[in-house]
Amino acid sequence: QVQLVESGGGLVKPGGSLRLSCVVSGFTFSYYYMSWIRQAPGKGLEWVSKISTSGAGSYTKYADSVKGRFIVSRDDAKNSLHLQMNSLRAEDTAVYYCARASSDGYDYWGQGTLVTVSS
Amino acid sequence: EIVLTQSPGTLSLSPGERATLSCRASQSVSSSYLAWYQQKPGQAPRLLIYGASSRATGIPDRFSGSGSGTDFTLTINRLEPEDFAVYYCQHYGSSYTFGQGTKLEIK
């Protein structure tokens, strides 16, 4: 069955960096666009980034709130998605979900990994 | 940037009743790229409806979506106890905006 498993969350100081990973199984990863979506404690969902398939050039797009600080990448050989987060701020504190993007929306999600930015 | 506004913020209903949730876009969007998600506490969101009116795999037929242009609706008939959750609409076309959510709570 389809599984997405995030890792890499934790506590980091403001200005620090963190790299999230999402390992997938149960589908052909290279065929799909992928996204990161986050949810601050007690708040709604915020789309963070997307990456196209490698065949489409691994095109990336970011929310304005993270542009220039976050970098999304993918490794099709390892069925993995990554989010490099730099210059972290308190407002980046959230659960970060990876999700599979299809023409039908985000049809599969991981369980999320918590990132806490605090001194 | 497209802004999605959901209403009401909180909806209090009893099991067996019908829920009607609204999602209004700041500009006309393609209904082909309008989705609804359900999220329960401590869980990841789950895709319910895509293309404004198509149910995702395994979603019961008491869930239905409708609308076009700027106004979209999620209807849940005959509410079951497990339906009480937070619901988000999303446009996943040129932008990927989520609405702020509607909390459906037991009255």
Boltz contact constraints between the chains, C-beta under 6 A:
constraints:
  - contact:
      token1: [A, 44]
      token2: [B, 100]
      max_distance: 6.0
  - contact:
      token1: [A, 44]
      token2: [B, 101]
      max_distance: 6.0
  - contact:
      token1: [A, 45]
      token2: [B, 88]
      max_distance: 6.0
  - contact:
      token1: [A, 45]
      token2: [B, 98]
      max_distance: 6.0
  - contact:
      token1: [A, 47]
      token2: [B, 96]
      max_distance: 6.0
  - contact:
      token1: [A, 97]
      token2: [B, 44]
      max_distance: 6.0
  - contact:
      token1: [A, 104]
      token2: [B, 50]
      max_distance: 6.0
  - contact:
      token1: [A, 105]
      token2: [B, 35]
      max_distance: 6.0
  - contact:
      token1: [A, 105]
      token2: [B, 47]
      max_distance: 6.0
  - contact:
      token1: [A, 105]
      token2: [B, 50]
      max_distance: 6.0
  - contact:
      token1: [A, 105]
      token2: [B, 92]
      max_distance: 6.0
  - contact:
      token1: [A, 107]
      token2: [B, 47]
      max_distance: 6.0
  - contact:
      token1: [A, 109]
      token2: [B, 44]
      max_distance: 6.0
  - contact:
      token1: [A, 109]
      token2: [B, 45]
      max_distance: 6.0
  - contact:
      token1: [A, 111]
      token2: [B, 44]
      max_distance: 6.0
  - contact:
      token1: [A, 112]
      token2: [B, 44]
      max_distance: 6.0
